[in-house]
């Protein structure tokens, strides 16, 4: 074999080896990005999105609190971002979420010294569920006036309902019932959707003498337990956090019978609809 042909043969082998090495390097980099860096980037995006949803639900609760307090016919739109966008160029990390309005998800029963039920009412809720790939799955829930963060199987209160003890015997409780219209109660995807809320009525406004207990049946009992306990722990009332108990999906706030416990109850109905367009 001539020297010229030998050199050409060696050049060809070197070219093949370099090509194989470059392909191997590209595969290694791709695997490292997908297995090491990509989960971190996506998780950071999901964490940021959950923070946005938390702020949006805080504004939603604020809007509902205003509507319940003013008791006037007015519509307010609050936007919720359901998912996060994909990482540019890599086209990965997109997540989807769901937004639902669900009726009759919570029940409140109030009894007085007669032992009978003086009030029995239900409350709907607005619920966002994330579709995170790497960050922990979370639900944000507005129920009865409470703002709840749920990380199944646990839940925690992040916004108190309107349950106030103004002095030793004067108690007030506002229970907000979310209702909806068929066909406008669900959305899913990664976009930003408005929730339209409108005050409808306060069908129950009453003063209850000698209240003995308030019982809440809910899928988020820990949050309602915290709501009652945080009020009972205040030093300007005769109640104790020990007067609040939780069993399964039931939370009971007991009121000492040696006090003339007077409860001002207001049961508020608010109509809520999801996605663009308002149905009368």
N, C-alpha and C positions, 0 to 999 in steps of 0.2 A: 504494500500500500504506500502510496506517495505521501510525502510530508504534508502536502496541501490537502489531500483527502483526509488525513488524520486530524488536522486542525479543524476542518469543517465538522467532522464527526464529534470532536470534543466540544465545539461551540454549540452544537445541537443538544448534546447531553446537558450542558450547563444551562441552556435556555429552558429545557424541560424541568430541571431541578428548581430553577428560580421561579418558574410558573407554579409548580407544586407548592413551594414554600409560601408564595404570595397568597395562593388559595387557602392554604392552611392558616396563615395569619389572619386573613379576612374572616374565615370561619371562627377562629378563636376569639377575635374581637366581637363578632356578632353574638356568639354564645355568651361572652362576658357581659355585653351590654344588655342582652335579654334576661339573663339570670341574676345579674348583680345590680346594675344601675337602673334598669327599667322599673323593677318593683319599687325602688326608692323614689324615683321620679313620679310614678303613678300614685304612690301613697301620699306624697306631698301634695299633689293636685287634689286628691280626694279629701285630705285634711282641710285644705283651703276651701273646698266646696262645702264641706260640712259646717265650717265657720260662717260661710255666707248664708247657708240655710238657717243656722241658729239665729243670726241677725234678722233674717227675713221673718221668721216665726215670732221673734220678739216684737217686730213692728206689727205683725198680724194680731197678736194679743193686745197690743196697745190700741189698735183700731177697734177691736171688739169691745174692749173695756170702755172706750169712749162712747161707743154706740149704746152699750148697756146702761151707762150712767146718764146719758143725755135723753134717752128714750124718745128720740125723734126719728122720723122717716128720712133716712139719708143712706146713700150707698157709698161704700168705700172699696177701692180695689187695692189688694196687696199682692205683690208678685213673689212667686216661689220658683227657684231654679232647680229643676229636677235632676240634672246630671252634669257631668264635667266633660269638656271637649278633649279630643285626642291630642297627643303630643305632635307638634308640627314635624313634618318630614318623615318621622318614624310611623305616623298614623297608628298609634296604639294608645291605650289608656282611657278610651272613651267609656263613660259609665252612664247608666240609665236609672231613673228613679220613678216612683209612682206617687200620685197625690189623690187622696180619696176623701170624700165627705160621707160619713157613716152615721146613720140615725140610731137612736136607742142603744147606745153603747155603755151607758152609765145610769145607775138608778139611785135615787136619794129618797130615803124614808125618814121622816121625823115623827117622834112620839113625845107625848107629854105625860104628866102624872097619871092620867086616866089609863095609860097603858096602850091605848089605841093609836092608830096612825092618823095624824092630823095633816100629813102631806105625803104623797107618793108620786114622784115625777121622774121622768127619764131625761137624759141629755145625750145629744149626738156629739160627734167630734170631727175635727179635721186632722188628717194623718198623712205625713210624708214618710215614705220608706226608701232608703238608699239602696243602690245596687253596687256597692263598693267591691272592688276586686281584691284589694290588699288591706285597706283600712277597715276597722271594725264596722260591721253593719249597724246602722242607727235608724231609729224612728223618732220623728218629732211630732208631738201630739198636742192639740188644743182640745181640752175636754172639760166641760162644765165651768170654765173660767180658769182652769189650771193649765200651765204650759209644762209639758213633760218630755224628758229625754229618755227613750227606751233603748237599751242594748240587751235584747232578749238573752237570758230570762230576767234581767234586772231593769229597774227603772228608777228615775230620780226626778224630783221636782226642781224646775229651773224658773218657774214663774207662778206665784201664789194666786189662788182664786180669791174672790172678795169675801173673806170670812174674817170678821173683825169683832173684837170685844172692846167696847169703848169705856166701860166701867164695870163694876162688880156684877151687875145683873143685866146689862144692856148688850145684846149680841145681835149682829147683823150678818146675813148670808145672802149672796146673790148667786144663783145657779143659772148658767147660760146654756140654753138648749139650742144646739145647731140643727137646723132643718135644711132640706135641699129639695131640688126639683129633679124628677126623673130625667135621665139623659145628660145631666150637667154635673155629675158628681165624681168623675174620674178622669185622670189624665196620666199618661206615662211617656217617657222619652228623656231627652237631654236638654230640652228647651226651657224657657222661662214662661210660666203660665200665670195669669192673674186669677186671684180668688176674689169674687165680688161678694160682699157681705152687706146685708140691709136689716136694720131693726124692724121687727114685725109687731111685737106686742109684749106686754107684761101681763099674761093671763092670771097670774097669782101674785097678789101683794097682800100679805097678812102679817098680823102680830100674834105670836103664839106664846101663851103664858105657861109658866112652869114646865119648860122643855126638859126632858130627861135624857134624850140621846138623839144624835144624827147618825144614820147608817148609810154608808156609801158602798154600792156593789160595782166593782170596776175591774178591768184587766190590768190596772196600774195601781194596786193598793198601796205600795210603798210611798208613792208620790202623795197620795191623799193622806196617808198617815203623817207624813212630814208636814203637810199643810196645816193639819189640826194641831199637831204637837208644837209647831213653831209659834202658833198663837197662844196656846195654853201655857207655854214657858214664860210668857211675858209677866213681869213682876206686878203689873197693875191689875191683875184679876185673880180670883180665888181658885182658878183651875190649875191642874197639874198635867204634865205630859203623861203621867201614869194613868190618866183618865182616858187615854186613847189606846185602843187595842186593834190588832189586825189578825185575821184568820182566813187563810185562802184568799179569795177575791173580795172579802168583806172588811171594811174599816168602820169602827164604832167610836164615836166621840161621846163620852158620858158626861153629864152635868150633875154636880152635887145636888141632891134633893133638899138640902138645908138652905138653899138660896132660891129666891124668887126669880128664876131664870126666865127672862123675857127675850124672845127671838123675833126680830123683824126679817121676814123672808120675802125675797123678790125673785120670781121665776121668769126669766126673760127668754123670748124666742127670737132667734136671728136666722134669716134665710141666707144660705151660702151657695154659690155656684162656681164651678171650675171652668177654665178655658175661655177664649174670646166669645163674646156674644152673651146677651142677657135675655133670659126667657121670662116673660111676664106670666 
